[in-house]
Amino acid sequence: MENGALLDTIGNTPLVELCAMSPKEGVRIYAKLEGQNPTGSLKDRIAKNMIEKAEREGNLDPNVTILEPTSGNTGISLALVARLKGYKIKVVMPDSVSPERTQLLEAYGAEIIYSEGRYGSNGAIALAQEIMSKSSNGNYFMPYQYGNEANPEAHYKTTGAEIVRDLPEVDVFIAGLGTGGTLMGVGRRLKEHRKDIKIVAVAPEPDEAIQGLRDLEEGFIPPILDLSLLDSRVMAKSIDAFRGTRELMRREGIFAGISSGSVIWAAMKVAESMDKGNIVCLLADGGWKYLSTGLWTKDSEQMEREARGKIWW
Ligand SMILES: Cc1ncc(COP(=O)(O)O)c(C=O)c1O
């Protein structure tokens, strides 16, 4: 048997109803729990698809090192796939990310190159591209999740198809906007299923930071992102994300990451504007990588003070 049976367990994540989160009786909110994937995030889906596409196209062999700019989750997922398939991997990451990410990447065997935290994920992209352009041809392969169609394709073929299978009566889909891969892939699949479905993106307000999500006003539009597929964009503050994350735990016992909190907060707002219908929220990762923020143990006043002062980010 080929080493990598764990890769077959990626996807088919649970879709659960959040009965305690809906502000209205006729509106039901469901959550797709991507934290249940092997490394704990949605990115396992795209890492597997991007690497297997590169293998099919002859872009990878054991002498080539995988190089990817990432704020964490994609790097962790790529490191798992690389380990099981026998490739070397380097990830370029802002030096401001949480210590759990660094430790996980090291545990999975990735080499980390740090970019300056104040330039965020755009700084990591620029540094990775510089390393790539300075290396002699063929040393590195960059999956480049921002521009690789295998990213949305993974969500089209798996995440979107699973939602149609598990809840054919879906009316609204809400997810965070990072590369846009989730929204594009799931959005295309759901719109094929029902033309009038609404696809809602959640992004940080300008000058706010939510790990994994991107403010398009900063100027970088990922090449895979087709804005015409989005029906609306909800802008969230980091405090909205923190509150949503804590409420998920308090009301539903769901231990999810901080971008998931912003998605749930947006879902509750969207639910208020509907009379009836089904909303599916994608919760991108589990809470483990955010424990060092103390989010679940601080009292509310301290949390709000720190969010205003941006001590965490
Ligand atoms: C925690 C988290 N939430 C949401 C997203 C957004 O997903 P996508 O890149 O598919 O837009 C990411 C992407 O990195 C993420 O890491």
The ligand as an SDF file (V2000), in Angstrom:
LIG
                    3D

 16 16  0  0  0  0  0  0  0  0999 V2000
   -8.0690   30.1520    9.5000 C   0  0  0  0  0  0  0  0  0  0  0  0
   -8.4400   30.4360    8.0870 C   0  0  0  0  0  0  0  0  0  0  0  0
   -9.6870   30.8220    7.8260 N   0  0  0  0  0  0  0  0  0  0  0  0
  -10.0760   31.1050    6.5640 C   0  0  0  0  0  0  0  0  0  0  0  0
   -9.2110   31.0400    5.4990 C   0  0  0  0  0  0  0  0  0  0  0  0
   -9.7030   31.4190    4.1280 C   0  0  0  0  0  0  0  0  0  0  0  0
   -9.7770   30.3770    3.2010 O   0  0  0  0  0  0  0  0  0  0  0  0
   -9.4860   30.6100    1.6690 P   0  0  0  0  0  0  0  0  0  0  0  0
   -8.0030   30.7490    1.4900 O   0  0  0  0  0  0  0  0  0  0  0  0
  -10.0240   29.3930    0.9940 O   0  0  0  0  0  0  0  0  0  0  0  0
  -10.1870   31.8700    1.2210 O   0  0  0  0  0  0  0  0  0  0  0  0
   -7.9150   30.6390    5.7450 C   0  0  0  0  0  0  0  0  0  0  0  0
   -6.9420   30.6040    4.6670 C   0  0  0  0  0  0  0  0  0  0  0  0
   -5.7500   30.6190    4.8660 O   0  0  0  0  0  0  0  0  0  0  0  0
   -7.5110   30.3260    7.0620 C   0  0  0  0  0  0  0  0  0  0  0  0
   -6.2460   29.9320    7.3430 O   0  0  0  0  0  0  0  0  0  0  0  0
  1  2  1  0
  2  3  1  0
  2 15  2  0
  3  4  2  0
  4  5  1  0
  5  6  1  0
  5 12  2  0
  6  7  1  0
  7  8  1  0
  8  9  2  0
  8 10  1  0
  8 11  1  0
 12 13  1  0
 12 15  1  0
 13 14  2  0
 15 16  1  0
M  END
$$$$
